[in-house]
Amino acid sequence: MNSTERAGEAGAKARGRLAGKTAIILGASDERSMGFATARRFLEEGANVVIAARRKEATQALADRLGAKAVACDITREEDLAALAQAALDHFGGLHAAVNFAGIEVQSSILDVTADELRRSSDVHFVGATLFIKHMARAMGDGGSIVTASSLTVLAQAPGHSAYAGAKGGADVVVKVAANELGEKGIRVNAIAPGFTRSAMTEAYFEVEAVRRAFLKEMPLGRFPTVEDIAEAALWLASDEAFITGQRLDITAGQSLRRVPLASDFA
């Protein structure tokens, strides 16, 4: 590499790790969410960002604050996912990274879980995640990075999460299959498994001291992961620095090495 090339590379890094790239972040309609934190971080690193979620008005309000483009998208509707990918192409002329944080909470014991709960979780976390990968990959003309959200409940099985963890675990297998298929196109596909992280979905749990104490006890690193920690992991996976595919990053503060607390631990 000559001096001119080195100077150009240094200049690109100074502008940001995602300079000149376009990213889609699905699941970003709340400022407390992993999606919002990731969108903000991507913008700081120079990306053009499209944020999407089911709630159109909330998503638009956050997009206005960030300086991003907003698109209404329900991950259970394949036509919405296709339109989301097309919106990035139409508005910014390309797509280089796509991150899926869309999710719903589904909890039932194995003795009580219903077919409806299994289908609702699967529609979002398995079918939706798979079709997200499909349509994002189709829109990536010359390579890119796709990231989906896995879960601590896949790594350390938690009672009451058969529908949720089962669907998430299935999507983790799809990530590996997709990575194997799409590698020849220069598309990397990976997952992030967040630990017990304070976010829009978990806010109510963090208000209970006994729950916080029980979870923190199982974290070797001694603090809860944050939405900013998740955003940094997503940023690395989206950047050209991450020569990695078909993997699941564990961002659980080490809790997957131990256990998920039982209800009796909260007493």
C-alpha positions as CSV (number, residue, x, y, z in Angstrom):
1,M,0.0,0.0,0.0
2,N,1.5,3.3,-1.0
3,S,1.3,6.6,1.0
4,T,-1.7,7.9,-0.9
5,E,-3.7,4.7,-0.3
6,R,-2.7,4.8,3.4
7,A,-3.8,8.4,3.7
8,G,-7.2,7.5,2.0
9,E,-7.7,4.6,4.4
10,A,-6.9,6.8,7.4
11,G,-9.3,9.4,6.1
12,A,-12.1,6.9,5.8
13,K,-11.6,5.7,9.4
14,A,-11.6,9.2,10.6
15,R,-15.0,9.8,9.0
16,G,-16.4,6.7,10.7
17,R,-16.5,3.0,10.4
18,L,-19.7,3.0,8.4
19,A,-19.0,6.1,6.2
20,G,-20.8,5.8,2.9
21,K,-22.8,2.8,4.0
22,T,-26.6,2.4,4.4
23,A,-28.1,0.4,7.3
24,I,-31.5,-0.7,8.2
25,I,-32.4,-1.1,11.9
26,L,-35.7,-3.0,12.6
27,G,-37.2,-2.6,16.0
28,A,-36.5,1.0,16.8
29,S,-39.7,2.7,18.0
30,D,-38.7,3.5,21.6
31,E,-35.7,5.5,22.8
32,R,-35.0,2.9,25.4
33,S,-34.6,0.1,22.9
34,M,-31.5,-1.6,21.5
35,G,-32.7,-0.6,18.1
36,F,-32.6,3.1,18.9
37,A,-29.2,2.9,20.6
38,T,-27.9,1.0,17.5
39,A,-29.3,3.5,15.1
40,R,-27.7,6.4,17.0
41,R,-24.4,4.6,17.1
42,F,-24.5,3.8,13.4
43,L,-25.2,7.5,12.6
44,E,-22.3,8.6,14.7
45,E,-20.1,6.3,12.6
46,G,-21.2,7.9,9.3
47,A,-24.0,5.6,8.1
48,N,-27.2,6.5,6.3
49,V,-29.8,4.9,8.6
50,V,-33.4,3.6,8.0
51,I,-35.2,2.8,11.2
52,A,-38.3,0.7,11.2
53,A,-41.0,-0.7,13.5
54,R,-44.7,-1.4,13.5
55,R,-45.6,1.9,15.3
56,K,-45.3,4.4,12.4
57,E,-45.8,7.6,14.4
58,A,-43.3,6.6,17.2
59,T,-40.8,5.5,14.6
60,Q,-41.1,8.7,12.7
61,A,-40.7,10.8,15.8
62,L,-37.4,9.0,16.7
63,A,-36.2,9.3,13.1
64,D,-36.8,13.0,13.1
65,R,-34.7,13.3,16.3
66,L,-31.9,11.1,14.9
67,G,-31.8,12.4,11.3
68,A,-32.8,9.0,9.9
69,K,-35.4,7.8,7.5
70,A,-38.5,6.0,9.1
71,V,-40.4,3.1,7.6
72,A,-43.4,1.3,9.1
73,C,-42.7,-2.4,9.1
74,D,-44.4,-5.4,10.7
75,I,-41.9,-8.3,10.7
76,T,-44.7,-10.8,10.4
77,R,-45.7,-9.3,7.0
78,E,-43.3,-10.4,4.2
79,E,-44.5,-7.6,2.0
80,D,-43.5,-5.1,4.7
81,L,-40.0,-6.6,4.8
82,A,-39.6,-6.4,1.0
83,A,-40.8,-2.8,1.1
84,L,-38.3,-2.0,3.9
85,A,-35.4,-3.2,1.9
86,Q,-36.6,-1.4,-1.2
87,A,-36.9,1.8,0.8
88,A,-33.2,1.8,1.6
89,L,-32.4,1.3,-2.1
90,D,-34.8,4.0,-3.2
91,H,-33.8,6.6,-0.6
92,F,-30.0,5.9,-0.3
93,G,-29.2,3.8,-3.4
94,G,-27.9,0.7,-1.6
95,L,-27.9,-1.5,1.5
96,H,-24.8,-2.6,3.3
97,A,-26.0,-3.6,6.8
98,A,-29.3,-4.7,8.4
99,V,-30.0,-5.4,12.0
100,N,-33.2,-7.0,13.4
101,F,-34.2,-6.3,17.0
102,A,-38.0,-6.9,16.5
103,G,-39.4,-9.0,19.3
104,I,-42.3,-9.7,21.5
105,E,-42.5,-11.2,25.0
106,V,-44.0,-14.7,25.3
107,Q,-43.9,-16.5,28.6
108,S,-45.7,-19.8,29.6
109,S,-44.7,-22.9,31.3
110,I,-44.3,-26.0,29.2
111,L,-47.5,-27.4,30.9
112,D,-49.5,-24.3,29.9
113,V,-48.1,-23.0,26.6
114,T,-50.6,-22.8,23.9
115,A,-50.4,-23.3,20.1
116,D,-51.3,-19.6,19.7
117,E,-48.3,-18.6,21.8
118,L,-46.0,-20.8,19.9
119,R,-47.2,-19.5,16.6
120,R,-47.0,-15.8,17.7
121,S,-43.4,-16.2,18.9
122,S,-42.5,-18.2,15.8
123,D,-44.1,-15.6,13.5
124,V,-41.9,-12.9,14.9
125,H,-38.7,-14.6,16.1
126,F,-38.3,-17.4,13.6
127,V,-40.4,-16.8,10.4
128,G,-39.9,-13.1,10.6
129,A,-36.2,-13.3,11.3
130,T,-35.7,-15.7,8.4
131,L,-37.6,-13.5,6.0
132,F,-35.7,-10.5,7.2
133,I,-32.5,-12.2,6.2
134,K,-34.0,-13.2,2.9
135,H,-35.1,-9.7,1.8
136,M,-32.1,-7.8,3.3
137,A,-29.7,-10.2,1.4
138,R,-31.6,-9.8,-1.8
139,A,-31.1,-6.0,-1.6
140,M,-27.3,-6.2,-0.9
141,G,-25.8,-6.1,-4.3
142,D,-22.1,-6.3,-3.4
143,G,-21.9,-7.8,0.0
144,G,-22.9,-6.7,3.4
145,S,-23.7,-7.7,7.0
146,I,-27.0,-9.0,8.4
147,V,-27.5,-9.3,12.2
148,T,-30.4,-10.7,14.1
149,A,-31.1,-10.8,17.9
150,S,-30.8,-14.1,19.7
151,S,-31.3,-14.3,23.5
152,L,-29.8,-15.4,26.8
153,T,-32.7,-17.8,27.0
154,V,-31.2,-19.8,24.2
155,L,-27.8,-20.1,26.0
156,A,-29.1,-20.7,29.5
157,Q,-32.5,-22.2,29.4
158,A,-35.0,-20.2,31.4
159,P,-38.3,-21.7,32.7
160,G,-41.3,-20.3,31.0
161,H,-39.6,-19.5,27.8
162,S,-40.2,-22.5,25.6
163,A,-42.1,-20.5,22.9
164,Y,-39.6,-17.6,23.0
165,A,-36.4,-19.4,23.3
166,G,-37.5,-22.2,20.9
167,A,-38.2,-19.7,18.1
168,K,-35.0,-17.7,18.8
169,G,-32.9,-20.9,18.8
170,G,-34.4,-21.9,15.5
171,A,-33.5,-18.6,14.0
172,D,-29.9,-19.1,15.3
173,V,-29.7,-22.2,13.1
174,V,-31.1,-20.2,10.1
175,V,-28.3,-17.7,10.7
176,K,-25.7,-20.4,10.2
177,V,-27.5,-21.8,7.1
178,A,-27.8,-18.3,5.6
179,A,-24.1,-17.6,6.4
180,N,-23.1,-20.7,4.6
181,E,-25.2,-19.9,1.5
182,L,-24.5,-16.2,1.3
183,G,-20.8,-16.2,1.9
184,E,-20.0,-16.5,-1.8
185,K,-22.0,-13.2,-2.3
186,G,-19.8,-11.5,0.4
187,I,-22.7,-11.3,2.8
188,R,-22.0,-12.0,6.5
189,V,-24.8,-13.2,8.7
190,N,-24.5,-13.3,12.5
191,A,-26.6,-13.0,15.7
192,I,-26.2,-11.2,19.0
193,A,-27.4,-12.8,22.2
194,P,-28.2,-10.0,24.7
195,G,-28.2,-10.7,28.4
196,F,-30.7,-9.3,30.9
197,T,-30.5,-5.7,29.6
198,R,-32.5,-2.7,30.7
199,S,-34.6,-1.8,27.6
200,A,-38.2,-1.0,26.6
201,M,-39.1,-4.6,26.9
202,T,-37.5,-5.3,30.3
203,E,-38.1,-2.0,32.1
204,A,-40.8,-3.4,34.4
205,Y,-38.5,-6.2,35.6
206,F,-35.7,-3.7,36.5
207,E,-38.1,-1.9,38.8
208,V,-38.1,-5.0,41.1
209,E,-35.0,-5.0,43.3
210,A,-35.2,-8.8,44.0
211,V,-35.1,-9.5,40.2
212,R,-32.1,-7.2,39.7
213,R,-30.2,-8.7,42.6
214,A,-30.9,-12.3,41.4
215,F,-29.8,-11.7,37.9
216,L,-26.7,-9.7,38.8
217,K,-25.5,-12.5,41.1
218,E,-25.3,-14.7,37.9
219,M,-23.1,-12.3,35.9
220,P,-19.4,-12.8,36.2
221,L,-18.6,-9.3,34.9
222,G,-20.5,-7.8,37.7
223,R,-22.8,-5.4,35.9
224,F,-25.8,-5.6,33.6
225,P,-25.3,-5.3,29.8
226,T,-26.6,-2.0,28.4
227,V,-28.3,-1.1,25.2
228,E,-25.1,0.7,24.3
229,D,-23.1,-2.6,24.8
230,I,-25.5,-4.2,22.3
231,A,-25.1,-1.3,19.9
232,E,-21.3,-1.6,20.0
233,A,-21.5,-5.3,19.2
234,A,-23.9,-4.6,16.3
235,L,-21.6,-1.9,15.0
236,W,-18.6,-4.2,15.0
237,L,-20.5,-6.9,13.1
238,A,-21.7,-4.3,10.6
239,S,-18.3,-2.9,10.0
240,D,-15.6,-4.1,7.7
241,E,-13.5,-5.0,10.8
242,A,-15.7,-8.1,11.5
243,F,-14.3,-11.0,9.4
244,I,-16.9,-13.3,10.9
245,T,-20.0,-15.1,9.8
246,G,-22.5,-17.7,11.1
247,Q,-21.7,-16.9,14.7
248,R,-23.7,-15.8,17.8
249,L,-22.0,-13.1,20.0
250,D,-22.7,-13.6,23.7
251,I,-23.3,-10.2,25.3
252,T,-24.7,-11.5,28.5
253,A,-21.9,-10.3,31.0
254,G,-21.0,-14.0,31.3
255,Q,-24.4,-15.1,32.6
256,S,-24.5,-17.9,30.0
257,L,-21.7,-19.5,32.0
258,R,-24.0,-19.8,35.0
259,R,-27.8,-19.8,35.1
260,V,-31.1,-17.9,34.8
261,P,-32.6,-17.3,38.2
262,L,-35.7,-19.2,39.2
263,A,-38.9,-17.6,40.6
264,S,-37.8,-18.8,44.0
265,D,-34.6,-16.7,43.8
266,F,-36.7,-13.5,43.7
267,A,-38.2,-14.1,47.2
